[in-house]
Amino acid sequence: MPPVDRSVAVLAYPGMSVFETGIVTEVFGLPRPELGVPWYDLRLCAERPGPVPVLGGASLHSPYGLEVLAAAATVIVPGVPDVSGVPSPELVAALRRAHRAGARILSICSGAFALAGAGLLDGRRATTHWRYADLLARRYPAVTVDADVLYLDDGDILTSAGSAAGLDLCVHVVRRDHGTTVANAVARRLVIPPHRDGGQAQFIEAPVATGPDDDRIAGSLDWALAHLAEPITVARLARQAHMSPRTYLRHFARTTGTSPIRWLVAQRIRASLALLETTDVPVGQVAAAVGFDTAVTYRHHFGRAMRTSPSAYRRAFRAEAARLPAPPDGD
């Protein structure tokens, strides 16, 4: 079987913030021999090789041009110089060439405007930073813009919201490629949550705990994570927080940006991944072990979250693991 193409190209553009590019570099460019899997081969590409001025008066120098970007297996556009402008014909051609060749193409924040300008988002759902969502929808009416999510995975096209959501998307890609264990290890090194569901809200009114009510919500979440296999209702969570269900729902949404049921489904799907990856337990037993009433319900929610079935995920993960070399010996 031919080796997996791990080439990743990220676009550098004049006036960019190095943060978004740094996200990509940290996840895909930093060598990680301790994980025991072949890591990515990252290239920073510019429309014209040479110095690229960035915010703050500094510049980056890249010897790689759009021909390298178009040939990569994964292409990442971390932003655009001006959301009111249009991508250059050269960039449009490179993105279209990469897409025709089967590349996986990602955007972070305003990078969605470049993908839309190349026609790659026509007829698809996409997201961007909430500040730019209305503009993206107006300029590109063929795109279904969802401003309420962290990121969207549409198979070969993936888009994310603002800068920090780019981290979530990049770790999500690692999870797709290498599985939960490796992705969690990368997240730990980045000191970020191992998994935030792409459907989680971009903007939360009060994201930081501000009082005892928030502490009680956090306590109920800890309790739920320890009892995922049990039936969990809003009323039961509210009792754990010593609140009425109505009050609990209000504080939960303010604190987490989602609903209790949606949060529970995401946590149960996440908990099931390790069972699919590391055991041969039948799907029905996996569903019960993480708290789904039936295998049918589990498959439905798994398909919506992961865009595949539990059995297909297990087969893909096993096939990927079989292609990877054994981890190096060590203590």
HELIX and SHEET records of a PDB file:
HELIX    1   1 VAL A   18  VAL A   24  1                                   7    
HELIX    2   2 THR A   25  GLY A   29  3                                   5    
HELIX    3   3 PRO A   33  LEU A   35  5                                   3    
HELIX    4   4 LEU A   66  ALA A   71  1                                   6    
HELIX    5   5 PRO A   89  ARG A  100  1                                  12    
HELIX    6   6 CYS A  109  GLY A  111  5                                   3    
HELIX    7   7 ALA A  112  GLY A  117  1                                   6    
HELIX    8   8 ALA A  133  ARG A  139  1                                   7    
HELIX    9   9 SER A  163  HIS A  178  1                                  16    
HELIX   10  10 THR A  180  LEU A  190  1                                  11    
HELIX   11  11 PRO A  212  ALA A  226  1                                  15    
HELIX   12  12 VAL A  234  GLN A  240  1                                   7    
HELIX   13  13 PRO A  245  THR A  256  1                                  12    
HELIX   14  14 PRO A  260  THR A  278  1                                  19    
HELIX   15  15 VAL A  283  ALA A  289  1                                   7    
HELIX   16  16 ALA A  295  MET A  306  1                                  12    
HELIX   17  17 PRO A  310  ARG A  323  1                                  14    
SHEET    1   A 6 ASP A  41  ALA A  46  0                                        
SHEET    2   A 6 SER A   7  ALA A  12  1                                        
SHEET    3   A 6 THR A  74  VAL A  77  1                                        
SHEET    4   A 6 ARG A 104  SER A 107  1                                        
SHEET    5   A 6 ILE A 157  SER A 160  1                                        
SHEET    6   A 6 TYR A 151  ASP A 153 -1                                        
SHEET    1   B 2 GLY A  50  PRO A  53  0                                        
SHEET    2   B 2 SER A  59  SER A  62 -1                                        
SHEET    1   C 2 ARG A 125  ALA A 126  0                                        
SHEET    2   C 2 THR A 144  VAL A 145  1                                        
END                                                                             
